[in-house]
Amino acid sequence: IFGPVLNIVKVDTLDDAIKFTNANPWGNGCAIFTQSGAAARKFQHEVDVGQVGINVPIPVPLSPFAFTGSRASIRGDINFNGKSAVHFYTQIKS
């Protein structure tokens, strides 16, 4: 599937959440809901994803900004918006 997919997973510890997130081959984005600023900061810095929401759903990028993903979620240096998209969808003629 490619599209908006929501998985809600409850884990026992913060370290389990980080391991679970980083074990996924895709790295579009994730969110954490917590009352602990220290936990939020640790999660934000240790997960390998393009977008992190803290006490909010994943922030969706606006079209002027390039999509951010990591690992299998990105096509090399090609992003879906911005300058990279123009080059991908056009053929330059001289």
N, C-alpha and C positions, 0 to 999 in steps of 0.2 A: 504494500500500500504506500502511496505517497499522498500526503494531505494532512490536514489537521487531525492528529491522533492524541488522545489524552490518556495517560496511564497514571493512576494514583497508587502509590506504593507506600505502605507503612513499614518502617524498619525499626529495629530496636535501639540503634545508636547512630550518632552522627557519622562515625567512621564507616558504619555499614552503608549509610546513605551515599557517602562519597565513593566507596568501592562499587556499589551497585550502579551508580551513575557512570563511572569511568569504565565499567566492564561492558557497557553497551557500545557496539561498533559505531553507532551514529552519535553525533554531538551537536544537534541543533540547539537545544536549550532545555532548561529545567527550572524548577522553582522550589523554594524552601519556605515553609511557613513556621515561624518560630518566634518566641518572645526573647530569645537570647541574642544580643548583638554579637557576642563572641562566636556563637555557633554560626550565625549568618556570615560573618567575615571569614571564618575558617572554610565553610562550604564554598563560598564565592571564589576563594583563592585556590582551592584544591581540586575542584571539578574541572574537567576538560570539555567544555561546551562553548558554543558561540554566544549564548545569551543566558543570563541568570536572573530570575525574578526572586526578590526577597519580600515575602509577605504580599506579593502580587503575582498574577499569572505571568507567564513569559512575556516580556516586552516585544511587541511585534514591530519590526523596523518599518519606517516610512519609505516610500519609493525612492526618494533622493539618496538614501543611504544604502550601501551595499549590505546584502544579507551576510550574516555571520554564522558560521558553523565550524565544526572541526571534525577531524578524522574522516569518516566516509560520508559526511554530510556536505562536503564542499567539493567542487570539481577543480582541483588544482588551484590556479590563481584566477579562475573565472568566477565572478560573483554574478548574481542575478539582476542586479540593478546598477545604475551608475555607468561610469565610463566603460567598464568591462562588458556590460550588456550591449552597449552600442557597438563595440568591436565584434562581439560574438554574433549579433544579428544583422550585421551589415557587411557588404563586400566593398572594399576600397578599390577604386579605379583611378588610374592616373591619366 
